[in-house]
């Protein structure tokens, strides 16, 4: 997807409240709930990172000084620091306040930062000898282990019984916090709990964490998903076709497009799947793309799907939690985590060297217990195997098949494993560069990127529709059409039901154009809100309304600008064509380009129903 550029998100802060895990004896334990210390990784450049600690006085009296202690795993260390004096003894690190920032009035907070090497995270945090989460601790007393992942039984319209295996602790477990969708709903002494007052026909996610006799909390258990019975809401009629949209992690910034917009636009009820874009591919492994957007950003009540504001101490925030809330509201929805994209496809070269290791890293990340219930599978967006995109790949024709085979073997038959693939149907083009036919047996479907065929990267033109359904007289390059791409995949043996046709919710345009029909000359890309030569449909429909149609796609000539884009009418035509071809459905890039009432999603959904 040619225009998948990364929006600058600023410092992506991962806020991790750490339980007071005491590894070494210190001074006297502090009173409960007097102060907290939280850690944030504000930047990560692979071999190193920038970290930040924030100390907050949560008590009612002034704190005159503070000391934060933590452990790093071997290989991770502090290389420089500011606003604190940081020292270490082996892997144990200590930070003391400077003369100018030790005093904290009630409610006040202070931060200090450091640069580090390695990739580890802090553990065994202490603040002034006590727990960093504000609880009490005793020097030498370790926190409890994670309880076993809960099991669910006796599920009714409004209740569920949960049970779990006990946690362990060197001094004894006192009780357990039961968390529903990341928020504590009960504290119990037994290893079971029945949650009541639920809504019929709704999805919930439960975890459990233990507390010891000093009231230290341990790590949360794995999550169990629960769907209550009954319910009066009938799932939407979607037929047997896939209706998939991409949600971009960076859309929450400048575009101000949140997961909640899928609800207010009506789009969530009309689709079947969401691809969350993107996870990174680096060092031969799947990695987080933007930690702040993914699982740390706190959404306000008016931004949240469930209308409840995120709190600082809930285990999961960010887009992942919002997607969890969306799935609870629309149980039919499936969510896949998409890795790669135009910018991060260079990382697949290393992945292809060790497909099994790559698959393991992806599985571990997608199934992280903090968000395992959010995702139903993985999507690979490699642009392009054994061919050129932002960079050129030379992994060989078999690399793509090997990677997809490894992912299927690791994720198993029940998970969704998909891939976004080239639509270059030209002779000797990208479809011929990799073994897409051989890889097809391992995927649920291919998202064929049938857009961005032509655009103002050819600054002087000729003007041409960026997403032509069929060929036409004067097309700049033979084989650059939806029909050619689909025909080529079918010809090499990819089943039609495993092919999804792609729709761009945006237009591509030139300026300096005098000719109304396609094929005109230009002087460069037309101005766009976020990038030259590209603009959202929601803007173009009024700023430069369509003046004609060519090869199943609309075009518009307004002033000296010339744009091509899909409209509800042309999407209807493409969906009818897809059904006639026996395709598995359609997908689009991406939600935020649509109108506030989701008129393009409606056209796609109606056209496939």
Rosetta blueprint (number, residue, H / E / L):
1 X L
2 X L
3 X L
4 X L
5 X L
6 X L
7 X L
8 X L
9 X L
10 X L
11 X L
12 X L
13 X L
14 X L
15 X E
16 X E
17 X E
18 X L
19 X L
20 X L
21 X L
22 X L
23 X L
24 X L
25 X L
26 X L
27 X L
28 X L
29 X L
30 X L
31 X L
32 X L
33 X L
34 X L
35 X E
36 X E
37 X E
38 X E
39 X E
40 X E
41 X E
42 X E
43 X E
44 X E
45 X L
46 X L
47 X L
48 X E
49 X E
50 X E
51 X E
52 X E
53 X E
54 X E
55 X E
56 X E
57 X E
58 X L
59 X L
60 X L
61 X L
62 X L
63 X E
64 X L
65 X L
66 X L
67 X E
68 X E
69 X E
70 X E
71 X E
72 X L
73 X L
74 X L
75 X L
76 X L
77 X E
78 X E
79 X E
80 X E
81 X E
82 X E
83 X L
84 X L
85 X E
86 X E
87 X E
88 X E
89 X E
90 X L
91 X L
92 X E
93 X E
94 X E
95 X E
96 X E
97 X L
98 X L
99 X L
100 X L
101 X L
102 X L
103 X L
104 X E
105 X L
106 X L
107 X L
108 X L
109 X E
110 X E
111 X E
112 X E
113 X E
114 X E
115 X E
116 X E
117 X E
118 X L
119 X L
120 X L
121 X L
122 X L
123 X E
124 X E
125 X E
126 X E
127 X E
128 X L
129 X L
130 X E
131 X E
132 X L
133 X L
134 X L
135 X L
136 X L
137 X L
138 X L
139 X L
140 X L
141 X L
142 X L
143 X L
144 X L
145 X L
146 X L
147 X L
148 X L
149 X L
150 X L
151 X E
152 X E
153 X E
154 X L
155 X L
156 X L
157 X L
158 X L
159 X L
160 X E
161 X E
162 X E
163 X E
164 X L
165 X L
166 X L
167 X L
168 X L
169 X L
170 X L
171 X L
172 X L
173 X E
174 X E
175 X E
176 X E
177 X E
178 X E
179 X E
180 X E
181 X L
182 X L
183 X E
184 X E
185 X E
186 X E
187 X E
188 X E
189 X L
190 X L
191 X L
192 X E
193 X E
194 X E
195 X E
196 X L
197 X L
198 X L
199 X L
200 X L
201 X L
202 X L
203 X E
204 X E
205 X E
206 X E
207 X E
208 X E
209 X E
210 X E
211 X E
212 X E
213 X L
214 X L
215 X L
216 X L
217 X E
218 X L
219 X L
220 X L
221 X L
222 X L
223 X L
224 X E
225 X E
226 X E
227 X E
228 X L
229 X L
230 X L
231 X L
232 X L
233 X L
234 X L
235 X L
236 X L
237 X L
238 X L
239 X L
240 X L
241 X L
242 X E
243 X E
244 X E
245 X E
246 X E
247 X E
248 X E
249 X H
250 X H
251 X H
252 X H
253 X L
254 X L
255 X L
256 X L
257 X L
258 X L
259 X L
260 X H
261 X H
262 X H
263 X H
264 X H
265 X L
266 X L
267 X L
268 X H
269 X H
270 X H
271 X L
272 X L
273 X E
274 X E
275 X E
276 X E
277 X E
278 X E
279 X E
280 X E
281 X E
282 X E
283 X L
284 X L
285 X E
286 X E
287 X E
288 X L
289 X L
290 X L
291 X H
292 X H
293 X H
294 X H
295 X H
296 X H
297 X L
298 X L
299 X L
300 X L
301 X H
302 X H
303 X H
304 X L
305 X L
306 X L
307 X L
308 X L
309 X L
310 X L
311 X L
312 X L
313 X L
314 X L
315 X L
316 X L
317 X L
318 X H
319 X H
320 X H
321 X H
322 X H
323 X H
324 X H
325 X H
326 X H
327 X H
328 X H
329 X H
330 X L
331 X L
332 X L
333 X L
334 X E
335 X E
336 X E
337 X E
338 X E
339 X E
340 X E
341 X H
342 X H
343 X H
344 X H
345 X H
346 X H
347 X H
348 X H
349 X H
350 X H
351 X H
352 X H
353 X H
354 X L
355 X H
356 X H
357 X H
358 X H
359 X H
360 X H
361 X H
362 X H
363 X H
364 X H
365 X H
366 X H
367 X L
368 X L
369 X L
370 X L
371 X L
372 X L
373 X L
374 X L
375 X L
376 X L
377 X E
378 X E
379 X E
380 X E
381 X E
382 X L
383 X L
384 X L
385 X L
386 X L
387 X L
388 X E
389 X L
390 X L
391 X L
392 X E
393 X L
394 X L
395 X L
396 X L
397 X L
398 X L
399 X H
400 X H
401 X H
402 X H
403 X H
404 X H
405 X H
406 X H
407 X H
408 X H
409 X H
410 X H
411 X H
412 X L
413 X L
414 X L
415 X L
416 X E
417 X E
418 X E
419 X E
420 X E
421 X E
422 X L
423 X L
424 X L
425 X L
426 X L
427 X L
428 X L
429 X L
430 X H
431 X H
432 X H
433 X H
434 X L
435 X L
436 X H
437 X H
438 X H
439 X H
440 X H
441 X H
442 X H
443 X L
444 X L
445 X E
446 X E
447 X E
448 X E
449 X L
450 X L
451 X L
452 X L
453 X L
454 X L
455 X L
456 X L
457 X L
458 X L
459 X L
460 X L
461 X E
462 X L
463 X L
464 X L
465 X L
466 X L
467 X L
468 X L
469 X L
470 X L
471 X L
472 X L
473 X L
474 X L
475 X L
476 X L
477 X L
478 X L
479 X L
480 X L
481 X L
482 X H
483 X H
484 X H
485 X H
486 X H
487 X H
488 X H
489 X H
490 X H
491 X H
492 X L
493 X L
494 X L
495 X L
496 X H
497 X H
498 X H
499 X E
500 X E
501 X E
502 X E
503 X E
504 X E
505 X L
506 X E
507 X E
508 X E
509 X E
510 X E
511 X E
512 X L
513 X L
514 X L
515 X L
516 X L
517 X L
518 X L
519 X L
520 X L
521 X E
522 X L
523 X L
524 X E
525 X E
526 X L
527 X L
528 X L
529 X L
530 X L
531 X E
532 X L
533 X L
534 X E
535 X E
536 X E
537 X H
538 X H
539 X H
540 X H
541 X H
542 X H
543 X H
544 X L
545 X L
546 X L
547 X L
548 X E
549 X E
550 X E
551 X L
552 X L
553 X E
554 X E
555 X E
556 X E
557 X E
558 X E
559 X L
560 X L
561 X E
562 X E
563 X E
564 X E
565 X E
566 X L
567 X L
568 X H
569 X H
570 X H
571 X H
572 X H
573 X H
574 X H
575 X H
576 X H
577 X H
578 X H
579 X H
580 X H
581 X L
582 X L
583 X L
584 X L
585 X E
586 X E
587 X E
588 X E
589 X E
590 X L
591 X H
592 X H
593 X H
594 X L
595 X L
596 X L
597 X L
598 X L
599 X H
600 X H
601 X H
602 X H
603 X H
604 X H
605 X H
606 X H
607 X H
608 X H
609 X L
